[in-house]
Amino acid sequence: MTTIGIIGAGEVGSQIARAAIAVGYDVVIANSREPETLSGLIAELGPTARAATAADAASSGDFVIIAVPLKLINDMPVSALSGKIVLDTNNYMPWRDGNFPIVDSGAKTVHELRQEQLPTSKVVKAFSHIQAPNLFVLANPVVGRARHALSVSSNYPEAVELVTGLYDQFGFDTVDNSPLSESWRSAAGQPAWKASFQHQQRSELVANLANAERLPRRGLE
Ligand SMILES: NC(=O)c1ccc[n+]([C@@H]2O[C@H](COP(=O)([O-])OP(=O)(O)OC[C@H]3O[C@@H](n4cnc5c(N)ncnc54)[C@H](OP(=O)(O)O)[C@@H]3O)[C@@H](O)[C@H]2O)c1
């Protein structure tokens, strides 16, 4: 039995938990507060879910999903995440997160910053350009039937492989948009992001990633 640690129990963290449990994973999930604050969610998720602190979720997971916006001062449990593949759903939203000049200038992507904050983990951008409810709405478990495609970016091939398998279990095709320095191509406002609200097949996602424009930052158009 594989256990997924999920840090962040908001819209996307809780929905990934539902999708993971539906395909047979155990889940240990955390928010920023006491685990007891997640009792309603745990009751809904059932016996294969458990609430925990972020550090406990990190150490319990065979791999870990961070569904929390990136802050410039790291708020994730670095040592508990050490050596693990860490899926980062984070999107950079200046209206919500404030401006990160190093990202605005194009020098770094937010996911390169996450990798710098977690130097002993294998960070992979995943699940970032699909709205949480669409994890079920757009999923199609049958391979080869024009499935919706999601991108993945990492500096670690083994992390791309893990996410590709997870996407497949959840009912999605994968486009590898590695390394993390290329992850801006699926960011908010880019063509791949806009198309993600509807059905976007693999060939369309490949074209949309290629058509992304780096500067000026387009934000959330
Ligand atoms: N919503 C979507 O459909 C969607 C889709 C793809 C990607 N994303 C991206 O994924 C990220 C999360 O989005 P969201 O919509 O799920 O946000 P959200 O609903 O606001 O949830 C954020 C979660 O993160 C938790 N959190 C914040 N700081 C934490 C910390 N230091 N340790 C542990 N948990 C912490 C919050 O806990 P508390 O409740 O205790 O504050 C909350 O459970 C964002 O970057 C977003 O842009 C969102």
The ligand as an SDF file (V2000), in Angstrom:
LIG
                    3D

 48 52  0  0  0  0  0  0  0  0999 V2000
   -7.6640   25.5940   -6.4130 N   0  0  0  0  0  0  0  0  0  0  0  0
   -7.3090   25.0020   -7.5480 C   0  0  0  0  0  0  0  0  0  0  0  0
   -8.1770   24.5370   -8.3260 O   0  0  0  0  0  0  0  0  0  0  0  0
   -5.8470   24.8530   -7.8910 C   0  0  0  0  0  0  0  0  0  0  0  0
   -5.4930   24.0470   -8.9640 C   0  0  0  0  0  0  0  0  0  0  0  0
   -4.1570   23.8650   -9.2720 C   0  0  0  0  0  0  0  0  0  0  0  0
   -3.1820   24.4910   -8.5240 C   0  0  0  0  0  0  0  0  0  0  0  0
   -3.5350   25.3050   -7.4830 N   0  0  0  0  0  0  0  0  0  0  0  0
   -2.4410   25.9460   -6.7000 C   0  0  0  0  0  0  0  0  0  0  0  0
   -2.1820   25.0810   -5.5760 O   0  0  0  0  0  0  0  0  0  0  0  0
   -1.8930   25.8750   -4.4140 C   0  0  0  0  0  0  0  0  0  0  0  0
   -2.9650   25.6030   -3.3640 C   0  0  0  0  0  0  0  0  0  0  0  0
   -4.2090   26.0520   -3.8850 O   0  0  0  0  0  0  0  0  0  0  0  0
   -5.6040   25.8690   -3.1360 P   0  0  0  0  0  0  0  0  0  0  0  0
   -6.6090   26.4800   -4.0500 O   0  0  0  0  0  0  0  0  0  0  0  0
   -5.7660   24.4780   -2.6840 O   0  0  0  0  0  0  0  0  0  0  0  0
   -5.3870   26.8280   -1.8770 O   0  0  0  0  0  0  0  0  0  0  0  0
   -6.3030   26.9360   -0.5870 P   0  0  0  0  0  0  0  0  0  0  0  0
   -7.6550   26.3970   -0.8550 O   0  0  0  0  0  0  0  0  0  0  0  0
   -6.1480   28.3400   -0.0960 O   0  0  0  0  0  0  0  0  0  0  0  0
   -5.5890   25.9370    0.4470 O   0  0  0  0  0  0  0  0  0  0  0  0
   -4.2830   26.1700    0.9010 C   0  0  0  0  0  0  0  0  0  0  0  0
   -3.9860   25.1180    1.9550 C   0  0  0  0  0  0  0  0  0  0  0  0
   -2.6160   25.2630    2.3390 O   0  0  0  0  0  0  0  0  0  0  0  0
   -2.5480   25.1730    3.7620 C   0  0  0  0  0  0  0  0  0  0  0  0
   -1.3100   25.7960    4.2300 N   0  0  0  0  0  0  0  0  0  0  0  0
   -0.9010   27.0760    4.0860 C   0  0  0  0  0  0  0  0  0  0  0  0
    0.3320   27.2340    4.6490 N   0  0  0  0  0  0  0  0  0  0  0  0
    0.6820   26.0270    5.1530 C   0  0  0  0  0  0  0  0  0  0  0  0
    1.7930   25.5530    5.8590 C   0  0  0  0  0  0  0  0  0  0  0  0
    2.8370   26.3500    6.1440 N   0  0  0  0  0  0  0  0  0  0  0  0
    1.8190   24.2450    6.2390 N   0  0  0  0  0  0  0  0  0  0  0  0
    0.7770   23.4270    5.9700 C   0  0  0  0  0  0  0  0  0  0  0  0
   -0.3230   23.8210    5.2780 N   0  0  0  0  0  0  0  0  0  0  0  0
   -0.3750   25.1120    4.8990 C   0  0  0  0  0  0  0  0  0  0  0  0
   -3.8090   25.8660    4.2210 C   0  0  0  0  0  0  0  0  0  0  0  0
   -4.0610   25.5400    5.5550 O   0  0  0  0  0  0  0  0  0  0  0  0
   -5.0030   26.4720    6.4830 P   0  0  0  0  0  0  0  0  0  0  0  0
   -6.4110   26.2250    6.0470 O   0  0  0  0  0  0  0  0  0  0  0  0
   -4.7160   25.9710    7.8450 O   0  0  0  0  0  0  0  0  0  0  0  0
   -4.5610   27.8890    6.2620 O   0  0  0  0  0  0  0  0  0  0  0  0
   -4.8180   25.2610    3.2450 C   0  0  0  0  0  0  0  0  0  0  0  0
   -5.2260   23.9900    3.6850 O   0  0  0  0  0  0  0  0  0  0  0  0
   -1.8790   27.3330   -4.8940 C   0  0  0  0  0  0  0  0  0  0  0  0
   -0.5750   27.7130   -5.2340 O   0  0  0  0  0  0  0  0  0  0  0  0
   -2.7750   27.3010   -6.1190 C   0  0  0  0  0  0  0  0  0  0  0  0
   -2.4730   28.3660   -7.0100 O   0  0  0  0  0  0  0  0  0  0  0  0
   -4.8530   25.4880   -7.1520 C   0  0  0  0  0  0  0  0  0  0  0  0
  1  2  1  0
  2  3  2  0
  2  4  1  0
  4  5  1  0
  4 48  2  0
  5  6  2  0
  6  7  1  0
  7  8  2  0
  8  9  1  0
  8 48  1  0
  9 10  1  0
  9 46  1  0
 10 11  1  0
 11 12  1  0
 11 44  1  0
 12 13  1  0
 13 14  1  0
 14 15  2  0
 14 16  1  0
 14 17  1  0
 17 18  1  0
 18 19  2  0
 18 20  1  0
 18 21  1  0
 21 22  1  0
 22 23  1  0
 23 24  1  0
 23 42  1  0
 24 25  1  0
 25 26  1  0
 25 36  1  0
 26 27  1  0
 26 35  1  0
 27 28  2  0
 28 29  1  0
 29 30  1  0
 29 35  2  0
 30 31  1  0
 30 32  2  0
 32 33  1  0
 33 34  2  0
 34 35  1  0
 36 37  1  0
 36 42  1  0
 37 38  1  0
 38 39  2  0
 38 40  1  0
 38 41  1  0
 42 43  1  0
 44 45  1  0
 44 46  1  0
 46 47  1  0
M  CHG  2   8   1  16  -1
M  END
$$$$
